[in-house]
Amino acid sequence: MYDVVIIGGGPAGVAAGIYASRKKLKSALITKDFGGQSVNSASIDNFIGYKSISGADFAKVLEEQLRANDEIEIKDGKFVVSVKKIGDYLFELTDNDGIVYQTKTILYTAGSVYRKLEIPGEKEYEGKGVFYCSICDAPLMKNKPAAVIGGGNSALEAVIDLLPYASKIYLIVRSGIKGDAVYKEKIEKESKVEIINNANTKEIFGDAFVKGLKYQDSTAGEEKTLDVSGVFVSIGWTPNSGLVKDLVKTDIKGHILVDSKTQQSSMPGIWAAGDVADGLYAQIGPAIGEGIVALLNIYDYIISEDKK
């Protein structure tokens, strides 16, 4: 019987795990790996305490700091496959190895997965020129033209990741760049980068591998074609809320609705933090804060329930 089980090993989950250990709660953290979406960043330049750190190194920092705390059980290399409510003050979780955990509370920090375009050719050419991780696959574009689809930070970072490799980079933006000004200014100075605004990608085509894409110019209304060898889809993420969608309220995109003061969901005993929750800003700093707030509120909840 655990006081709290934390699902997820990203910034929110690890921060909560450290606080759970400090509060000496009987706790466990279950995660397939550490770092969350941050592991896909070549350079994280806005995390307080580090001038710059790679996503891979940041994941190591998270793991090392968590493992320095003895009070929490770390179940890494695992993932939860089911969550059930089995009493007024009790939940049951099952992991991929069939191990069952019973807990008074759950902190759900399962993060998100890459959002897809859902257009012709995307599925057919996934891994054959359609990519979702620029830091992983940018080297495949050496001396080749590539397109990045999106207007947020992840898209701008993908362009930056491609700069040392691609011969030409098209940034396909549907409704304006929303990413940080520092990234925008950097790519606007690069001669090999062409920003195409008001563009709605319609199709990805090729033979054995990607050869190009079609997009519609929403201003002129005409369809245009770009010859590229790779398409990097960077349009955000879909929250991994499926395991608890029948237990908690979510918004239309699947984010778990929480009380912003406590991170409590609509279901007593379940909290959520990080990308999977409906916070305003999907960033490392806010995720860490949300995880800490959630854990502190979980501690208060457990103390009050135990007194009943």
KAPE-V196552 format. One record per helix or strand of 3 or more residues. SS is the DSSP state (hx for helix, st for strand). FROM is the first residue (numbers start at 1). TO is the last residue. If there is no record, write none. Layout:
# KAPE-V196552
SS&FROM&TO ; SS&FROM&TO
This chain:
# KAPE-V196552
st&2&7 ; hx&11&22 ; st&27&31 ; hx&36&40 ; hx&55&67 ; st&72&76 ; st&80&87 ; st&90&95 ; st&100&108 ; st&112&114 ; hx&134&141 ; st&145&149 ; hx&153&162 ; st&168&172 ; hx&181&188 ; st&193&196 ; st&199&206 ; st&210&217 ; st&223&227 ; st&230&233 ; st&237&239 ; hx&242&244 ; st&270&272 ; hx&274&276 ; hx&284&306
